[in-house]
Amino acid sequence: MTYKILVIGACGQIGSELTQKLRIIYGADNVIASDIKAPKEVSGPFEYLDVLDKEQIEVVIKKYDISDVYLMAAMLSVTAENFPDSAWDLNVNSLLNILSLAKQKKIRKVFWPSSIAAFGKNTPKELTPQYTVMEPSTVYGISKQTGERWCEYFHERYGVDVRSIRYPGLISWSTPPGGGTTDYAVDIFYKALESGHYECFLSADTKMPMMYMEDAVDATINIMEAPKEKIKIRSSYNLSAISFTPSEIANEIRKYLPEFVISYLPDFRQKIADSWPSSIDDDRAREDWGWSHKFNLESMTRDVLKNLDKKCS
């Protein structure tokens, strides 16, 4: 059976790379990219789509006979703090639109990403368990915890096959930062190559869970490809790969760029970072559907610098 996949938010940091990988696996014509803005390059079917317009979503689903939806559209942590009403509308009501269509059997399967932002200052910071105190303190985190509850509710109440993972901070060489608190770990590579200096908005010892984008994309596709009976958590799975501090990633970069200098000027994002875990226990994802990461700090740094050097040259 050939599945028709719709990626909503396909021009974003995660959505762009996810769309490329899905097209490699399923064929370009079977993966429809959509966003509220047009992509820089079109390599397959694309639809302008406002995810808050349910009727418009239905039209696209019917037009392409969509079976699976990856809902990647969201307003991230820093931007959401500046526009809380818009962030809530986008992050929560977009999900309700998609879950409602799945409830009506117009969609076979849904992926929606949660985040470590769903945790809060009272959450255990080291090896944060799958089930624990959450209490998020940001608009983004509150919207993600709310989304988790809606996902679980629609699965339990209506049998909707919705799957989710809590992304840690994501690092990519191919797409620029997108307005998140963990974006320093993306920007630092660009600045290291461009100027040899980076001023970090977090303190040197702020440790947070991180993941290379290639691993994140693989995890997203793997959970969607897993047999339904393997998915035993319908709120959202903890997901982890590596945890490090700004000083640790700077030291790793200096192995390749010895003159690189980092300075620290913590701002309002420090408070957000301090409310999040330092490391994540993701044993349930590894046990239930076989999650396994490939990249550690060393291999990720090497790969990012190699690809960015090619990109910028």
Secondary structure as UniProt FT lines:
FT   STRAND          5..8
FT   TURN            9..11
FT   HELIX           13..26
FT   HELIX           28..30
FT   STRAND          31..35
FT   STRAND          46..48
FT   TURN            51..52
FT   HELIX           54..64
FT   STRAND          68..71
FT   HELIX           77..82
FT   HELIX           84..88
FT   HELIX           89..93
FT   HELIX           94..103
FT   TURN            104..105
FT   STRAND          109..111
FT   STRAND          114..115
FT   HELIX           116..118
FT   TURN            121..122
FT   HELIX           139..158
FT   STRAND          162..163
FT   STRAND          165..167
FT   STRAND          169..171
FT   HELIX           181..183
FT   HELIX           184..194
FT   STRAND          197..200
FT   TURN            204..205
FT   STRAND          208..212
FT   HELIX           213..225
FT   HELIX           228..230
FT   STRAND          237..238
FT   STRAND          242..244
FT   HELIX           246..254
FT   TURN            255..256
FT   TURN            258..259
FT   STRAND          261..264
FT   HELIX           269..274
FT   HELIX           283..289
FT   HELIX           297..312
//
